[in-house]
Amino acid sequence: MLEAEGDAQAPLAKAWTKESPSGFYLPVDPFEIAMNLGIQVFTGRGLSLEISGMLKKEAGFRRWTDLLSPEEQDAEEVYANHFAAELLMPRHIVLDRIGDSNVAALALDFGVSGDAMRFRLEHLDQR
């Protein structure tokens, strides 16, 4: 899923300007990135608890991708999951910290759920 990771790196580099003395500031705030890029953000009320985020495409917009997941999920959903993983949990930072922490500690540092961090860790070796 290298295409999704590469696509996430551009907005991250362009719109997430916070750095700490020890490097990249965590957790990454996707709302701030969106606002810095001029993307309008709405919060959803009444969404089920299983939904952690949603992107609404304008009618007629299509993105070409030839990616298929082993679980035969929709390719756009797979792309979105990998894009979000790179945006919120940048590969290079996770790899730098992976030996120092457990899943729960990493999830806390990155401001994501334990499930999201497990997903990220499981897919880091696919590069």
C-alpha positions as YAML, in Angstrom:
chain: A
units: angstrom
residues:
- id: 1
  name: MET
  ca: [0.00, 0.00, 0.00]
- id: 2
  name: LEU
  ca: [2.89, 2.29, -0.83]
- id: 3
  name: GLU
  ca: [0.76, 4.61, -2.97]
- id: 4
  name: ALA
  ca: [-1.47, 5.54, -0.03]
- id: 5
  name: GLU
  ca: [1.51, 6.12, 2.26]
- id: 6
  name: GLY
  ca: [3.22, 8.29, -0.33]
- id: 7
  name: ASP
  ca: [0.05, 10.29, -0.84]
- id: 8
  name: ALA
  ca: [-0.28, 10.89, 2.91]
- id: 9
  name: GLN
  ca: [3.29, 12.15, 3.26]
- id: 10
  name: ALA
  ca: [2.68, 15.27, 1.14]
- id: 11
  name: PRO
  ca: [-0.12, 16.80, 3.26]
- id: 12
  name: LEU
  ca: [1.69, 15.72, 6.41]
- id: 13
  name: ALA
  ca: [4.87, 17.53, 5.35]
- id: 14
  name: LYS
  ca: [3.00, 20.56, 4.03]
- id: 15
  name: ALA
  ca: [0.40, 21.09, 6.71]
- id: 16
  name: TRP
  ca: [1.75, 19.60, 9.95]
- id: 17
  name: THR
  ca: [4.40, 22.06, 10.97]
- id: 18
  name: LYS
  ca: [4.62, 21.24, 14.65]
- id: 19
  name: GLU
  ca: [7.96, 19.91, 15.75]
- id: 20
  name: SER
  ca: [9.16, 19.28, 19.25]
- id: 21
  name: PRO
  ca: [12.75, 19.59, 20.47]
- id: 22
  name: SER
  ca: [13.03, 15.81, 20.18]
- id: 23
  name: GLY
  ca: [11.58, 15.73, 16.65]
- id: 24
  name: PHE
  ca: [8.10, 15.34, 15.25]
- id: 25
  name: TYR
  ca: [5.29, 16.48, 17.57]
- id: 26
  name: LEU
  ca: [2.72, 13.84, 18.44]
- id: 27
  name: PRO
  ca: [-0.12, 13.22, 18.24]
- id: 28
  name: VAL
  ca: [-0.75, 14.42, 14.69]
- id: 29
  name: ASP
  ca: [-3.96, 16.47, 14.49]
- id: 30
  name: PRO
  ca: [-5.79, 15.63, 11.24]
- id: 31
  name: PHE
  ca: [-8.26, 18.48, 11.82]
- id: 32
  name: GLU
  ca: [-5.43, 21.01, 11.90]
- id: 33
  name: ILE
  ca: [-3.88, 19.49, 8.78]
- id: 34
  name: ALA
  ca: [-7.22, 19.70, 6.96]
- id: 35
  name: MET
  ca: [-7.75, 23.32, 8.00]
- id: 36
  name: ASN
  ca: [-4.19, 24.24, 6.98]
- id: 37
  name: LEU
  ca: [-4.93, 22.76, 3.56]
- id: 38
  name: GLY
  ca: [-8.21, 24.66, 3.26]
- id: 39
  name: ILE
  ca: [-10.35, 21.54, 3.67]
- id: 40
  name: GLN
  ca: [-13.64, 22.08, 5.43]
- id: 41
  name: VAL
  ca: [-14.10, 19.77, 8.42]
- id: 42
  name: PHE
  ca: [-17.43, 18.76, 9.90]
- id: 43
  name: THR
  ca: [-17.97, 16.68, 12.98]
- id: 44
  name: GLY
  ca: [-20.64, 14.04, 12.77]
- id: 45
  name: ARG
  ca: [-23.32, 13.60, 15.33]
- id: 46
  name: GLY
  ca: [-25.33, 10.45, 15.45]
- id: 47
  name: LEU
  ca: [-22.71, 8.26, 13.79]
- id: 48
  name: SER
  ca: [-22.32, 4.78, 15.16]
- id: 49
  name: LEU
  ca: [-19.45, 4.11, 17.53]
- id: 50
  name: GLU
  ca: [-17.82, 1.82, 14.94]
- id: 51
  name: ILE
  ca: [-17.16, 4.79, 12.63]
- id: 52
  name: SER
  ca: [-13.95, 6.62, 13.48]
- id: 53
  name: GLY
  ca: [-13.96, 8.90, 10.45]
- id: 54
  name: MET
  ca: [-15.49, 9.45, 7.07]
- id: 55
  name: LEU
  ca: [-14.54, 11.21, 3.86]
- id: 56
  name: LYS
  ca: [-17.25, 12.29, 1.47]
- id: 57
  name: LYS
  ca: [-16.29, 12.49, -2.19]
- id: 58
  name: GLU
  ca: [-17.90, 14.92, -4.58]
- id: 59
  name: ALA
  ca: [-20.01, 13.32, -7.29]
- id: 60
  name: GLY
  ca: [-17.97, 12.31, -10.31]
- id: 61
  name: PHE
  ca: [-14.61, 12.27, -8.53]
- id: 62
  name: ARG
  ca: [-12.74, 9.02, -9.10]
- id: 63
  name: ARG
  ca: [-9.29, 7.94, -8.04]
- id: 64
  name: TRP
  ca: [-7.67, 5.15, -10.01]
- id: 65
  name: THR
  ca: [-6.19, 2.34, -7.97]
- id: 66
  name: ASP
  ca: [-5.36, -1.26, -8.73]
- id: 67
  name: LEU
  ca: [-4.99, -2.32, -5.11]
- id: 68
  name: LEU
  ca: [-6.86, -5.30, -3.79]
- id: 69
  name: SER
  ca: [-6.82, -6.43, -0.21]
- id: 70
  name: PRO
  ca: [-6.51, -10.06, 0.81]
- id: 71
  name: GLU
  ca: [-9.85, -9.68, 2.59]
- id: 72
  name: GLU
  ca: [-11.43, -8.53, -0.70]
- id: 73
  name: GLN
  ca: [-12.46, -5.23, 0.82]
- id: 74
  name: ASP
  ca: [-13.27, -2.28, -1.36]
- id: 75
  name: ALA
  ca: [-10.00, -0.92, -2.78]
- id: 76
  name: GLU
  ca: [-10.91, 2.65, -1.83]
- id: 77
  name: GLU
  ca: [-11.53, 1.61, 1.78]
- id: 78
  name: VAL
  ca: [-8.15, -0.16, 1.90]
- id: 79
  name: TYR
  ca: [-6.47, 2.92, 0.42]
- id: 80
  name: ALA
  ca: [-8.19, 5.20, 2.96]
- id: 81
  name: ASN
  ca: [-7.11, 2.99, 5.88]
- id: 82
  name: HIS
  ca: [-3.47, 3.01, 4.78]
- id: 83
  name: PHE
  ca: [-3.53, 6.75, 4.06]
- id: 84
  name: ALA
  ca: [-4.92, 7.44, 7.54]
- id: 85
  name: ALA
  ca: [-2.38, 5.11, 9.13]
- id: 86
  name: GLU
  ca: [0.52, 6.98, 7.52]
- id: 87
  name: LEU
  ca: [-0.96, 10.38, 8.31]
- id: 88
  name: LEU
  ca: [-1.55, 9.65, 11.99]
- id: 89
  name: MET
  ca: [1.30, 7.16, 12.55]
- id: 90
  name: PRO
  ca: [4.11, 8.09, 10.15]
- id: 91
  name: ARG
  ca: [6.18, 5.03, 9.25]
- id: 92
  name: HIS
  ca: [9.56, 6.53, 10.12]
- id: 93
  name: ILE
  ca: [8.43, 7.64, 13.58]
- id: 94
  name: VAL
  ca: [6.73, 4.34, 14.41]
- id: 95
  name: LEU
  ca: [9.85, 2.45, 13.30]
- id: 96
  name: ASP
  ca: [12.02, 4.71, 15.47]
- id: 97
  name: ARG
  ca: [9.87, 4.00, 18.53]
- id: 98
  name: ILE
  ca: [8.85, 0.41, 17.96]
- id: 99
  name: GLY
  ca: [11.57, -1.14, 20.12]
- id: 100
  name: ASP
  ca: [11.02, 1.19, 23.06]
- id: 101
  name: SER
  ca: [7.30, 0.71, 23.66]
- id: 102
  name: ASN
  ca: [4.45, -1.74, 23.67]
- id: 103
  name: VAL
  ca: [1.29, -1.36, 21.58]
- id: 104
  name: ALA
  ca: [-0.63, 0.46, 24.33]
- id: 105
  name: ALA
  ca: [2.16, 2.98, 24.92]
- id: 106
  name: LEU
  ca: [2.59, 3.60, 21.19]
- id: 107
  name: ALA
  ca: [-1.16, 4.07, 20.77]
- id: 108
  name: LEU
  ca: [-1.17, 6.62, 23.58]
- id: 109
  name: ASP
  ca: [1.80, 8.52, 22.10]
- id: 110
  name: PHE
  ca: [0.21, 8.68, 18.65]
- id: 111
  name: GLY
  ca: [-3.29, 9.41, 19.96]
- id: 112
  name: VAL
  ca: [-4.87, 6.40, 18.26]
- id: 113
  name: SER
  ca: [-6.70, 3.30, 19.42]
- id: 114
  name: GLY
  ca: [-4.90, 0.10, 20.25]
- id: 115
  name: ASP
  ca: [-6.60, -1.51, 17.25]
- id: 116
  name: ALA
  ca: [-5.31, 1.23, 14.93]
- id: 117
  name: MET
  ca: [-1.76, 0.82, 16.26]
- id: 118
  name: ARG
  ca: [-1.92, -2.97, 15.89]
- id: 119
  name: PHE
  ca: [-3.10, -2.51, 12.28]
- id: 120
  name: ARG
  ca: [-0.18, -0.16, 11.63]
- id: 121
  name: LEU
  ca: [2.38, -2.48, 13.18]
- id: 122
  name: GLU
  ca: [1.03, -5.48, 11.26]
- id: 123
  name: HIS
  ca: [1.35, -3.63, 7.95]
- id: 124
  name: LEU
  ca: [4.75, -1.97, 8.45]
- id: 125
  name: ASP
  ca: [6.61, -5.03, 7.22]
- id: 126
  name: GLN
  ca: [4.82, -5.02, 3.86]
- id: 127
  name: ARG
  ca: [7.15, -2.49, 2.28]
...
